[in-house]
Amino acid sequence: MPTVSGTLKTYTQVGKKEDFEDIIYDISPTQTPMLSSIGTSSAKATLHQWMQDSLASVGANILVEGADAGAASTVTQVVKTANTQIFGKVVQVSGTSESVEKYGRSSDLALAISKAGKELKRDIEHSFVGLAQAGTAGNGSTGRQLTSASNQIASATTNTAGSNRTFTEALLLDVLEKCYGEGGEPNQVQVTPSHSLIVAGFAASSGRQRDFDTGTTLVNFIDIYISPFGSVSVSPNRFMQANTCLVLDTEYWNRAVLRPMQTIQLAKVGDSDKRQMLTELTLVCESDVASGKIDALTA
């Protein structure tokens, strides 16, 4: 039916109010399993150092009656080191953008600072588990780098290969056994999201029982894995290296903080406000054989 001539329609109407939701949606992941699982300590210098000790290997211990005590066989400590790394973000907002009315936030500067803090947290997690930084002292033109987790784990508790291979339960058991043999008691396995699907498949292996809810829920996930060498939680980590699985005893990991997270008000130059968010810290593995890793994995 045609409309009556002269009827005002929205297509030509002027002065309409915007239909704008007063909220900002952001689902960017902020979970940091490594950072959230370990403790915190203090660093006093850019080169952070600690000592690691061990007992002598077991062996036949038989003394002859009346014999001299013999020579000492003392095992000395090993000094470990890690450099602190500076993490920073800068935000800058003009005076006008702070003054105009906005949807979803009252202050662009406050929102930018909040986002920068979350971004720094993700970057720290990435340096811990997403990279394979060997660590460097830096110089006048190169920043210091902390040593990533995968580079602090000893070869004695590592399962590696010449070329990438599929992640399997046998590989996980091998590393758990190696850690157990060295005295470690891992409590957490960090895997990529794709590797978490493989771990979920462990429950479907032949000869295993699997319980199903009597209702309509199907559970296809393993969050606790119990082996002959103890129980470990399974934690998917979005920021993990694609070809690595970390088997962690989190009791022996911490972040040593030289400068806590802080927001610095930078000098005002012109019609804007500028802030720098900054922290300086390093990753510490107090025992490089308490944890293990599996590398050379297919994604």
BELLIN-V380992 format. One record per residue. NEAR is the number of other C-alpha atoms within 10 Angstrom. D_LAST is the distance of its C-alpha to the last C-alpha in Angstrom with 2 decimals. Layout:
<<NEAR | D_LAST> <NEAR | D_LAST>>
This chain:
<<3 | 60.69> <4 | 61.29> <8 | 61.39> <7 | 64.67> <6 | 65.48> <6 | 64.99> <7 | 62.33> <10 | 59.95> <9 | 56.31> <8 | 53.15> <6 | 52.35> <6 | 55.24> <8 | 55.55> <8 | 55.35> <5 | 54.71> <7 | 52.09> <6 | 50.03> <6 | 46.25> <6 | 44.24> <8 | 41.59> <8 | 39.64> <9 | 40.35> <9 | 36.80> <8 | 33.54> <6 | 30.28> <6 | 27.10> <5 | 24.06> <8 | 21.86> <11 | 19.97> <12 | 21.91> <15 | 20.69> <19 | 20.01> <17 | 19.35> <24 | 19.75> <20 | 22.77> <9 | 24.30> <14 | 23.99> <16 | 25.74> <15 | 29.36> <14 | 31.26> <14 | 33.68> <15 | 35.76> <19 | 35.47> <11 | 38.80> <12 | 37.76> <19 | 34.97> <16 | 34.33> <21 | 33.60> <14 | 34.40> <13 | 34.46> <12 | 35.30> <13 | 33.55> <12 | 35.74> <12 | 35.58> <9 | 38.10> <10 | 39.29> <6 | 37.82> <6 | 39.67> <6 | 42.25> <5 | 45.66> <5 | 48.08> <6 | 51.65> <10 | 54.62> <7 | 58.01> <6 | 60.86> <6 | 62.84> <7 | 60.50> <8 | 59.73> <8 | 56.64> <7 | 54.99> <6 | 52.47> <6 | 49.95> <7 | 46.22> <8 | 44.64> <11 | 40.89> <12 | 40.50> <12 | 38.02> <10 | 35.11> <10 | 34.84> <16 | 31.44> <18 | 31.08> <26 | 28.95> <25 | 29.89> <29 | 30.14> <26 | 28.36> <18 | 30.06> <16 | 28.26> <18 | 30.25> <17 | 30.61> <15 | 33.73> <17 | 35.14> <15 | 38.34> <17 | 40.39> <14 | 43.70> <13 | 46.83> <10 | 47.27> <13 | 43.84> <16 | 44.70> <11 | 48.08> <9 | 47.37> <11 | 46.64> <12 | 43.04> <11 | 41.13> <14 | 38.59> <13 | 39.54> <13 | 42.74> <16 | 41.47> <18 | 38.85> <21 | 39.05> <14 | 38.35> <13 | 35.40> <16 | 33.96> <19 | 34.42> <12 | 32.73> <13 | 29.66> <20 | 29.58> <18 | 29.58> <14 | 26.52> <17 | 24.75> <18 | 25.73> <16 | 24.35> <19 | 20.90> <16 | 21.20> <21 | 22.22> <24 | 19.26> <20 | 16.98> <21 | 19.01> <25 | 18.82> <27 | 15.12> <22 | 13.29> <18 | 14.93> <16 | 16.03> <17 | 19.68> <14 | 22.13> <19 | 24.95> <17 | 28.02> <15 | 31.61> <12 | 31.77> <8 | 35.03> <6 | 37.19> <6 | 34.71> <9 | 31.31> <14 | 30.15> <19 | 29.52> <20 | 25.98> <27 | 25.10> <26 | 22.92> <24 | 19.48> <26 | 18.78> <24 | 16.46> <18 | 19.38> <24 | 22.00> <21 | 20.87> <16 | 22.86> <13 | 21.78> <16 | 23.79> <25 | 21.30> <23 | 18.07> <17 | 16.17> <16 | 14.71> <11 | 14.58> <7 | 15.44> <9 | 12.35> <13 | 8.72> <14 | 9.02> <13 | 8.16> <21 | 8.84> <14 | 12.51> <13 | 15.63> <9 | 17.32> <18 | 15.07> <20 | 15.81> <14 | 19.45> <16 | 19.70> <22 | 18.91> <30 | 21.15> <20 | 23.84> <20 | 23.64> <27 | 24.09> <20 | 26.88> <15 | 28.57> <15 | 28.72> <13 | 30.17> <22 | 27.21> <23 | 26.71> <25 | 23.24> <19 | 23.44> <22 | 20.04> <26 | 16.37> <24 | 14.13> <26 | 10.58> <22 | 8.26> <17 | 9.55> <14 | 6.93> <23 | 7.48> <21 | 11.07> <15 | 11.38> <18 | 10.86> <22 | 13.44> <16 | 15.63> <15 | 15.77> <16 | 17.35> <17 | 20.52> <12 | 20.85> <10 | 21.07> <7 | 24.35> <7 | 27.35> <8 | 26.16> <9 | 28.16> <10 | 26.79> <8 | 29.11> <11 | 29.41> <8 | 31.44> <7 | 34.75> <6 | 34.41> <7 | 31.92> <8 | 28.87> <10 | 25.87> <11 | 23.67> <14 | 20.13> <15 | 18.86> <17 | 19.15> <14 | 20.32> <14 | 22.19> <17 | 21.22> <9 | 24.33> <12 | 24.25> <9 | 27.23> <16 | 26.42> <13 | 26.64> <15 | 25.01> <21 | 21.95> <17 | 20.86> <20 | 17.29> <19 | 16.43> <20 | 13.51> <23 | 13.36> <22 | 12.54> <23 | 13.02> <23 | 10.78> <21 | 9.02> <19 | 5.31> <19 | 5.61> <23 | 8.67> <28 | 10.68> <26 | 14.31> <28 | 17.21> <28 | 20.08> <24 | 23.83> <20 | 24.44> <17 | 28.15> <18 | 27.66> <24 | 25.80> <20 | 27.57> <19 | 27.84> <22 | 31.06> <22 | 32.59> <20 | 35.08> <15 | 35.66> <12 | 34.84> <17 | 33.55> <13 | 36.51> <17 | 37.65> <12 | 39.98> <11 | 42.55> <12 | 42.76> <9 | 46.03> <10 | 47.14> <8 | 47.59> <8 | 48.83> <9 | 48.27> <14 | 44.91> <17 | 43.45> <16 | 40.64> <19 | 38.64> <16 | 36.12> <19 | 33.81> <19 | 33.02> <19 | 31.94> <20 | 31.52> <28 | 29.73> <29 | 27.57> <28 | 25.23> <28 | 26.99> <26 | 25.74> <19 | 29.07> <20 | 27.98> <24 | 25.17> <25 | 25.27> <27 | 25.43> <37 | 21.67> <33 | 18.82> <27 | 15.20> <22 | 12.52> <23 | 10.67> <18 | 9.34> <19 | 6.32> <14 | 3.79> <15 | 0.00>>
